[in-house]
Amino acid sequence: MAFQRALWHSGLTYRQTCPKCHTVIQYQDDKLDFRPWYADGFVYCATCRSPLRHNEAYAIDADGNYVNTTPPTAQAAPAAAAAPAVAAPIAAGSTAYCKNCGRPYVVGDAKFCNGCGNKLD
C-alpha cells in the first residue's frame, strides 16, 4: 500500500538547512521521497547527500517567510567536555539500519550498505 500523502501535492515551497553542511535547500513536496522510517517524506541535501526529514513547518511563502510557524530547531550539539555515550554492541544476525540512508541490513552479513555504499559498523 502506498503512502496516501504521496498521492497529492500542496504546491507549497519548503526551505530547510542541512545540519551537516549547513546548505539551504528549497523544494516542493512533489520532490519528496517516502520510506517507512520517514513517513512524511524526505529530501537529499544537494551538497552532502544526507537525507533530510520533511516537516510542514518548513513551508515558506513567496517572500521567503515561514507560513505555519518557525521551523523546528536542530538539536544542540553536546558539550565538548561531555564524554560520548557508548552504544551497546549489536548482536550478529540481528537487523540494524544504515546510518547514512536508513536501509536495513543483517549485522555480520555485509561490510558496506547495498543502498548507498556507506561502510557499516
Phi and psi in degrees as GROMACS dihedral restraints (atoms count N, CA, C in turn):
[ dihedral_restraints ]
;  ai    aj    ak    al  type     phi  dphi    fc
    3     4     5     6     1   -77.8    20    10
    4     5     6     7     1   156.6    20    10
    6     7     8     9     1   -68.3    20    10
    7     8     9    10     1   133.6    20    10
    9    10    11    12     1   -64.9    20    10
   10    11    12    13     1   -32.9    20    10
   12    13    14    15     1   -62.5    20    10
   13    14    15    16     1   -27.8    20    10
   15    16    17    18     1   -72.0    20    10
   16    17    18    19     1   -12.3    20    10
   18    19    20    21     1   -87.8    20    10
   19    20    21    22     1    -8.1    20    10
   21    22    23    24     1  -135.7    20    10
   22    23    24    25     1   158.6    20    10
   24    25    26    27     1  -135.2    20    10
   25    26    27    28     1   133.1    20    10
   27    28    29    30     1   -80.1    20    10
   28    29    30    31     1   -23.3    20    10
   30    31    32    33     1    82.5    20    10
   31    32    33    34     1     0.8    20    10
   33    34    35    36     1   -74.4    20    10
   34    35    36    37     1   157.7    20    10
   36    37    38    39     1  -104.0    20    10
   37    38    39    40     1   141.8    20    10
   39    40    41    42     1  -123.0    20    10
   40    41    42    43     1   149.8    20    10
   42    43    44    45     1  -137.8    20    10
   43    44    45    46     1   131.2    20    10
   45    46    47    48     1  -146.5    20    10
   46    47    48    49     1   163.6    20    10
   48    49    50    51     1  -110.6    20    10
   49    50    51    52     1   132.5    20    10
   51    52    53    54     1   -68.2    20    10
   52    53    54    55     1   127.4    20    10
   54    55    56    57     1   -71.3    20    10
   55    56    57    58     1   -20.6    20    10
   57    58    59    60     1   -83.1    20    10
   58    59    60    61     1   -50.4    20    10
   60    61    62    63     1  -113.6    20    10
   61    62    63    64     1    -1.6    20    10
   63    64    65    66     1    62.7    20    10
   64    65    66    67     1    27.9    20    10
   66    67    68    69     1   -81.1    20    10
   67    68    69    70     1   136.6    20    10
   69    70    71    72     1   -88.1    20    10
   70    71    72    73     1   125.4    20    10
   72    73    74    75     1  -115.2    20    10
   73    74    75    76     1   130.5    20    10
   75    76    77    78     1  -116.1    20    10
   76    77    78    79     1   137.9    20    10
   78    79    80    81     1  -156.4    20    10
   79    80    81    82     1   165.7    20    10
   81    82    83    84     1  -110.9    20    10
   82    83    84    85     1   161.1    20    10
   84    85    86    87     1   -68.9    20    10
   85    86    87    88     1   -11.2    20    10
   87    88    89    90     1   -73.9    20    10
   88    89    90    91     1   -11.8    20    10
   90    91    92    93     1   -91.1    20    10
   91    92    93    94     1    -3.0    20    10
   93    94    95    96     1   -70.1    20    10
   94    95    96    97     1   144.1    20    10
   96    97    98    99     1  -108.4    20    10
   97    98    99   100     1   141.9    20    10
   99   100   101   102     1  -116.4    20    10
  100   101   102   103     1   132.1    20    10
  102   103   104   105     1  -138.5    20    10
  103   104   105   106     1   156.8    20    10
  105   106   107   108     1   -57.1    20    10
  106   107   108   109     1   -32.5    20    10
  108   109   110   111     1   -84.4    20    10
  109   110   111   112     1    -9.9    20    10
  111   112   113   114     1  -124.9    20    10
  112   113   114   115     1    73.2    20    10
  114   115   116   117     1   -60.5    20    10
  115   116   117   118     1   -30.7    20    10
  117   118   119   120     1   -85.3    20    10
  118   119   120   121     1    -8.3    20    10
  120   121   122   123     1   105.9    20    10
  121   122   123   124     1   168.3    20    10
  123   124   125   126     1  -153.8    20    10
  124   125   126   127     1   162.5    20    10
  126   127   128   129     1  -126.9    20    10
  127   128   129   130     1   161.1    20    10
  129   130   131   132     1   -99.5    20    10
  130   131   132   133     1   140.4    20    10
  132   133   134   135     1   -65.3    20    10
  133   134   135   136     1   133.9    20    10
  135   136   137   138     1   -69.6    20    10
  136   137   138   139     1   -24.0    20    10
  138   139   140   141     1   -90.2    20    10
  139   140   141   142     1   -55.4    20    10
  141   142   143   144     1  -106.0    20    10
  142   143   144   145     1    -0.1    20    10
  144   145   146   147     1    62.5    20    10
  145   146   147   148     1    23.5    20    10
  147   148   149   150     1   -75.4    20    10
  148   149   150   151     1   140.4    20    10
  150   151   152   153     1   -75.2    20    10
  151   152   153   154     1   130.2    20    10
  153   154   155   156     1  -113.3    20    10
  154   155   156   157     1   126.3    20    10
  156   157   158   159     1   -68.4    20    10
  157   158   159   160     1   135.1    20    10
  159   160   161   162     1   -82.1    20    10
  160   161   162   163     1   146.7    20    10
  162   163   164   165     1  -148.9    20    10
  163   164   165   166     1   139.9    20    10
  165   166   167   168     1   -63.3    20    10
  166   167   168   169     1   -19.7    20    10
  168   169   170   171     1   -68.7    20    10
  169   170   171   172     1   -13.4    20    10
  171   172   173   174     1   -84.2    20    10
  172   173   174   175     1     0.4    20    10
  174   175   176   177     1   -65.9    20    10
  175   176   177   178     1   135.9    20    10
  177   178   179   180     1  -125.1    20    10
  178   179   180   181     1   157.7    20    10
  180   181   182   183     1   -94.5    20    10
  181   182   183   184     1  -173.9    20    10
  183   184   185   186     1   -63.5    20    10
  184   185   186   187     1   -25.8    20    10
  186   187   188   189     1   -86.0    20    10
  187   188   189   190     1    -5.0    20    10
  189   190   191   192     1    90.2    20    10
  190   191   192   193     1     9.7    20    10
  192   193   194   195     1   -90.6    20    10
  193   194   195   196     1   144.3    20    10
  195   196   197   198     1   -67.7    20    10
  196   197   198   199     1   132.9    20    10
  198   199   200   201     1   -79.7    20    10
  199   200   201   202     1   -55.0    20    10
  201   202   203   204     1   -78.3    20    10
  202   203   204   205     1   -49.9    20    10
  204   205   206   207     1  -171.3    20    10
  205   206   207   208     1  -177.3    20    10
  207   208   209   210     1   -72.0    20    10
  208   209   210   211     1   148.2    20    10
  210   211   212   213     1   -66.7    20    10
  211   212   213   214     1   154.0    20    10
  213   214   215   216     1   -60.0    20    10
  214   215   216   217     1   138.1    20    10
  216   217   218   219     1   -85.0    20    10
  217   218   219   220     1   147.4    20    10
  219   220   221   222     1   -71.6    20    10
  220   221   222   223     1   150.5    20    10
  222   223   224   225     1   -67.6    20    10
  223   224   225   226     1   141.4    20    10
  225   226   227   228     1   -67.4    20    10
  226   227   228   229     1   144.9    20    10
  228   229   230   231     1   -68.5    20    10
  229   230   231   232     1   146.4    20    10
  231   232   233   234     1   -65.5    20    10
  232   233   234   235     1   154.1    20    10
  234   235   236   237     1   -61.0    20    10
  235   236   237   238     1   145.2    20    10
  237   238   239   240     1   -65.0    20    10
  238   239   240   241     1   -30.7    20    10
  240   241   242   243     1   -75.7    20    10
  241   242   243   244     1   -21.0    20    10
  243   244   245   246     1   -72.8    20    10
  244   245   246   247     1   137.4    20    10
  246   247   248   249     1   -75.6    20    10
  247   248   249   250     1   138.5    20    10
  249   250   251   252     1   -67.0    20    10
  250   251   252   253     1   144.6    20    10
  252   253   254   255     1   -71.8    20    10
  253   254   255   256     1   138.9    20    10
  255   256   257   258     1   -95.6    20    10
  256   257   258   259     1   122.1    20    10
  258   259   260   261     1   -78.9    20    10
  259   260   261   262     1   145.3    20    10
  261   262   263   264     1   -67.6    20    10
  262   263   264   265     1   141.2    20    10
  264   265   266   267     1   -64.6    20    10
  265   266   267   268     1   146.3    20    10
  267   268   269   270     1   -90.1    20    10
  268   269   270   271     1   131.8    20    10
  270   271   272   273     1   -66.7    20    10
  271   272   273   274     1   142.1    20    10
  273   274   275   276     1   -62.3    20    10
  274   275   276   277     1   139.2    20    10
  276   277   278   279     1    92.2    20    10
  277   278   279   280     1   -10.1    20    10
  279   280   281   282     1   -89.1    20    10
  280   281   282   283     1   165.8    20    10
  282   283   284   285     1   -89.7    20    10
  283   284   285   286     1   133.4    20    10
  285   286   287   288     1  -130.4    20    10
  286   287   288   289     1   174.7    20    10
  288   289   290   291     1  -127.2    20    10
  289   290   291   292     1   141.0    20    10
  291   292   293   294     1   -60.8    20    10
  292   293   294   295     1   133.4    20    10
  294   295   296   297     1   -72.7    20    10
  295   296   297   298     1   -19.4    20    10
  297   298   299   300     1   -88.9    20    10
  298   299   300   301     1   -49.0    20    10
  300   301   302   303     1  -116.5    20    10
  301   302   303   304     1   -11.2    20    10
  303   304   305   306     1    85.7    20    10
  304   305   306   307     1     6.6    20    10
  306   307   308   309     1   -73.3    20    10
  307   308   309   310     1   134.9    20    10
  309   310   311   312     1   -73.1    20    10
  310   311   312   313     1   149.3    20    10
  312   313   314   315     1  -150.1    20    10
  313   314   315   316     1   162.4    20    10
  315   316   317   318     1   -94.8    20    10
  316   317   318   319     1   125.5    20    10
  318   319   320   321     1   -62.6    20    10
  319   320   321   322     1   130.4    20    10
  321   322   323   324     1    95.5    20    10
  322   323   324   325     1   -14.5    20    10
  324   325   326   327     1   -87.9    20    10
  325   326   327   328     1   -27.8    20    10
  327   328   329   330     1  -140.4    20    10
  328   329   330   331     1   154.3    20    10
  330   331   332   333     1  -103.2    20    10
  331   332   333   334     1   -20.8    20    10
  333   334   335   336     1  -131.0    20    10
  334   335   336   337     1   148.1    20    10
  336   337   338   339     1   -69.3    20    10
  337   338   339   340     1   136.0    20    10
  339   340   341   342     1   -72.0    20    10
  340   341   342   343     1   -21.7    20    10
  342   343   344   345     1   -84.5    20    10
  343   344   345   346     1   -49.2    20    10
  345   346   347   348     1  -120.5    20    10
  346   347   348   349     1   -10.2    20    10
  348   349   350   351     1    84.4    20    10
  349   350   351   352     1     4.0    20    10
  351   352   353   354     1   -67.8    20    10
  352   353   354   355     1   143.6    20    10
  354   355   356   357     1   -68.7    20    10
  355   356   357   358     1   131.4    20    10
  357   358   359   360     1   -90.5    20    10
  358   359   360   361     1   145.5    20    10
